[in-house]
Structures are given as C-alpha cells and as structure tokens.
Amino acid sequence: MQKDREKFEYWLASMDDFLEMFMSEFPEEEQCRLDFSPESLEVVEKWILSNYEDTEAALVKSESQRVNNAACYVGEVFRKSHGGKWSIRLDDPKFAFYALPVLTDGKKTECPLTLVTASADRRTGTYLRMVLENY
C-alpha cells in the first residue's frame, strides 16, 4: 500500500506535465479555450467523442496516458470550480473508486477518470458539464 501511495504522490507531482501533454493534443486556436472553465469541458468532451467511439476504446492500454491526461484536465476543472482536493483510497477494495485518483471535498467524491470514460459511452457532448453543474 505504501508503494501505491508513493505512485499517487508522483502522479500528483506530475499533474502539470499531464495537463501540458493534454493541451498539446489541440490545435493552437483551440488551446486558448482550455482555460479550466466549465465551458471548456465542452471542448474536452468533443475531443473525447472524436477520439473514442465508446468506453472500451478509451480503456485500451495504449490509450491510458491520453485518457489519464484528459482526466487530469477534467479533475482540475472540477477542483477549480468547486474546491476539494485530489486523493486516493487504498484502504477499502470495495470502494467504487478504489486505487483511482479522485476529487473530494469531504462530502462528495468524483472520479475524473470514470467521467472521461463515461462521456465516451454516453456520447451526449454535454455529459461532463452536466455532472459539474450537479456536483
């Protein structure tokens, strides 16, 4: 469990790199729209839908870094909009988001990684923004 905690701390320390990699996926003229606002989630979801036909496509091992980068961006939008902090639960394997980075404010917990994969499945183009507005 200590090793998993260390991996999470390394992941957290690498957040800026993940965000930079994610933003570099977009053409320059779209990068300015990635301002961590709720509106920017529509740009992100459009990217998800154009890259992944469903959840299975997003979960292919070769896509794990890109999906992680997108989840970091989504998570930071949630954090900047509603507060909270990044955390990870390693104490309860029955916890829905066990061993996955989550955002929590002590009352609510959201897993940006599952939001990204769910948006690929739901295919509404507005899923991420709707979840944020109802968070």
N, C-alpha and C positions, 0 to 999 in steps of 0.2 A: 504494500500500500504506500510506503514511503517513496518508492520509485515512481509510482503513478502521480503522487503529489508533486514530485520534482519535475516530471514531464509537464504537468499542468502549469507550474510556475515558469518553465521555459517557454511554453506555448504563450502564456500571458505576456512575457517579456518580448516575444516576437510579434506581438499584435501589429505594431506599426509596419513591419515588413509585410505581413499578410495583407494589410489594407492597401499598401502600395502596389503589391502584386495584383490585387483585385482591380484597383482603379486603372492599372495599365492595360487591362482587358478591353477598355472602352476607347473609342476614337477620341482624340483631343477635344473635339467640340462637345462631346457628351460628358467628359470628365468634370467639367465645371458644374454639372447638375448633381454630382455626387458630393453633396455638402452636408451629409448626415441629417438632413431634414426628413420629416415624414414623407414629403413629396418625392424624395429621392428613391424611396422604396419602389415606386412605380417603374423607375428606370432599371432598378436591380431586378425586379420581377420580370420585366420584358427580357432582360439578359438571360435569366434562368429559363424562361419559356423557349427562347430561341436556341438554347444550348442543350436542353434536356427534355426529351419527349414525355418522360414520366419519372417517378421516383427511382425505379430500377436503373435508369440511365444515369441518374445523379449518384447512385451508390456504387457504380463501377469503380474498382480500386484505382484505376488510372486517373479518375476524376477527383479523388479525395482531396488533393491540395486546392484545386479550384473551388470545390464546394466549401471547404474549410474557410477559404478567403472570403467567399460570399457570406458565409455565416458570421464571420467576424464583423463584416460591414453591417449586416442586419442587426447584430447584437449591439454594436456601438450606436446605431440609430435609436434603438430601444433605450439604451443606457442614458444617452444624452437627452432623450425626450422625457423619460420617467424616473431617472435616477437608478439606484441599485448598483450592484457590483457583480463582477464575474466571480463564479465559484464553481466548485465541483464536489459531488457527493461520491465518496468512496467507501462509505460505511454501511450501505444498505443495497445489496444487489437487486432487491425487489423494487427499488425506487425507479420510476419511469425513465429518468434521465441518468441513471447510474453511469458513472465514469465519463460523462459528457460535460463539456463546459456549459454552464447555464448562467443566466442573469437572475438575480434575486434581490428583492427589497425587504426580505424577511417575512413577507406575507405571500407574495406571488413569486412564482418561478417560471421562467420561459427558457426554452432551449432553441437558440437560433439555428442550430444545425437541422433540427427537425422541422423548423419553419421553412427553411430553404427547400428541403426535400418534399415537404407537403405542398408547397406552392407549385412545384413541378408536377405534382399529381393533380391538384385542384384545377390548375390552368385557368384561373379567372383573370389574372393580371392585376387583381386588387387584393389578393389574399393577405399579403404582408401588411399592407396599410390598414386593412380591416382589423387584423389582430392587434396591431399597435394602438389603434384608436379605442379598442375594447380592453386594453391591458389594464 
